[in-house]
């Protein structure tokens, strides 16, 4: 009986020692690209989204809830400013790192919060291949998308796009 107890005590320690150390996310480490919207346009978009998110006009938006930053990223993506959209998504993950389907935002407003998939898209658009790969890796580790979700095909397509982009950038010999 004692050997069984000793086995249960030693086994978890051995398993922990052989496990790979956790990797630090690289999707946050990249060279910033130029922005496309003016500061005035950005301020107007922030004001509009803050109001839609129920934030009072004097709110310090750097401390706004995750859903403000997520919605800001979505709008900036639609408006063609991928660098600022990426910044906003990364800020959203600082406030809420775990993705969630049907995440409650404000009031009765719900959304599928899939930040790492969106981050991968934006990094791909900005030419940050390694960052896009890292965001996809994190998306899969956190099970952001399950087998029955429509975004599963999107992930496979992103992987192919990243591989193709890397192949185009390789120096020819």
Long-range contacts (C-beta under 8 A, 24 or more apart in sequence): 25-134, 25-138, 26-130, 26-131, 26-134, 27-90, 27-116, 27-119, 27-120, 27-123, 27-131, 27-132, 27-134, 27-135, 27-138, 28-90, 28-131, 29-131, 30-123, 30-126, 30-128, 30-131, 31-128, 32-83, 33-82, 33-83, 33-126, 33-127, 34-83, 35-81, 35-83, 35-84, 36-80, 36-81, 36-83, 37-76, 37-79, 37-80, 37-81, 37-84, 41-79, 42-76, 42-81, 42-84, 45-72, 45-75, 45-76, 45-79, 46-72, 49-75, 53-105, 53-106, 54-106, 54-107, 62-91, 65-95, 65-106, 66-92, 66-93, 66-95, 66-96, 66-113, 67-92, 67-103, 67-105, 67-106, 67-109, 67-111, 67-113, 69-95, 70-105, 70-111, 70-113, 70-115, 71-105, 73-118, 74-118, 77-118, 77-122, 82-122, 82-125, 82-126, 83-126, 85-122, 86-119, 86-122, 86-123, 86-126, 89-115, 89-118, 89-119, 89-122, 90-119, 93-119, 98-142, 99-139, 99-142, 99-144, 101-149, 114-139, 114-144, 114-145, 114-151, 116-142, 116-144, 117-144, 117-145, 117-151, 117-154, 117-155, 117-158, 120-158, 121-158, 124-158, 124-161, 124-162, 124-165, 127-165, 129-162, 129-165, 129-166, 129-169, 132-158, 132-162, 133-162, 136-162
